[in-house]
Amino acid sequence: MMRLISLFLLLFISFYSNGQPDKASWSVGANPYYGGVLRYKPTMKKLEFTNLHGIEIYANKIASGEKAWHKLYNYPQWGLAAAYFNYGVPKELGYVYSLTTYLDFTPSKKRNKWRYNIGTGIVYSSARFDTLSNPENTAISSKISYVLRGTIHREFKLNENYYFNINLAFRHYSNGRLNMPNNGMNYPIVGMGIRYVFNPKPIVAIDNENVERPINKKIHFALRGSMSWREVWQEDVKHKAYSVSIYGSRQVSKYNNLLVGLDAFKYDQASVDRQYVVYRDQNNIILDHVPDDDTRQLAFTVGTQLLISKVSVIVQGGFYIYRPQEYYATWYQRYGVAYNFTNNIFAQVSLKAHSRTADMVEFGVGLSI
C-alpha cells in the first residue's frame, strides 16, 4: 500500500509543480462511458459486452503559454481525474474507483482538433481473486492496482466557457506482479461529455527564442538504483528484486532524448526457484538437467525519454546479454515516469514487462551528470 501511495505522491507533486505560477485557466468536466471487457481467462470471448458503464469527473489546468514547453505541445492541459466503473458482473468483477493524473495535448493547431490524453494513477477494485470465493477473477488479485489510461477525443467549442467532447478510450489495470494471478484488466470504452472553463484567458505570447532553443547535443550520464516487490505463486509471499541502470542520454529533438545503456538485475533466490516450478508445470516440461539457479541478469537497453518540463516519460527496450533463467524471453520493455527534483537528482517509477506479462514495478532514484 505504501508503495502505491509513493507512486501517486510522485504524480501529485509533478502535477502541481507544472501548474506554477498560477497564470492559467482552470476547467472541470464530466464524461459518462460505456464499453466491454477484453478476455482475461480462457473461457471468455476476445471482447465481451458485460454492460460495463461508468463516469469520470476531472479538473485540469490549461497551459497559458508562459513556459517554452507549452508551445512545443500546442498549449496542453494537465489534471486529475476521479472515475467510477461498474463491470456489470457484480460477483466476479464488482466495481472500481480510480484516481489518475494525466497530460492532455494535440499535435494539431486546428480548431475542433483531436486530442490525446495519457496518464497513470491508482485504482481500487471491490472484487478480486480468491482461491475459494472468487477463483474465476484471474484479472485482479489486489484491492489497489496501477492504472494506465489512454484517450483520443475531439472537442467542439459551444461558447467561451463550454466545450462538448466525444471520446474513444482504453484503460489497463495491473498490480505489476505485486500479487498473483495478474492477468490484468483491459477494457475499451466510448463516451461523451462537457467541459466548463471557469475563467477563459488569452494565451501569453512568449519570445520565439525560448521555444526554438538550440538542442543540447552534450551527452549526459545517469545512474539509477531501483527496488521491487513481486509474487510468483498465487497467494505467495513478497519477493524482493533489485536493479541498477547506467546509461548515456543525448537530446535528439525539442521533445525527446535518446537513451542507451545497461541494466543489471538481481532476483530473490526463492522467486527464481518457484518460477522454474511454474514454468515446468505450465509447459509440461520434464528437465533432464539441473537448471541454472543464478538470480542475476544483464541487458543492453535503448529507448527514448519524452521531455515535459520536470516530468518525463520513458520507453525502453532491453535485450539480455546474460540471462540464465530459461523461462524468460530474450527481451523486455520498460515504461516509466520520472520526476527531476533538481538538474541532477530524479525519482522514477517503471514497469518492466516481457511482452504482455508484467515482471515487476521498479521504484528508484537516480543521479544524472
Secondary structure, 3 states (H helix, E strand, C coil): CHHHHHHHHHHHHHHHHHCCCCCCCEEEEEEEEEEEEECCCCCCCCEEEEEEEEEEEEEEEECCCCCHHHHHCCCCEEEEEEEEEECCCCCCCCEEEEEEEEEEECCCCCCCCEEEEEEEEEEEECCCCECCCECCCCCCCCCEEEEEEEEEEEEEECCCCEEEEEEEEEEEEECCCCCCCCCCEEEEEEEEEEEEECCCCCCCCCCHHHHCCCCCCCCEEEEEEEEEEECCCCCCCCEEEEEEEEEEEEECCCCEEEEEEEEEEEECHHHHHHHHHHHHHHHCCCCCCCCCCCCEEEEEEEEEEEEECCEEEEEEEEEEEECCCCCCCCEEEEEEEEEECCCCEEEEEEEEEECCEEEEEEEEEEEEC
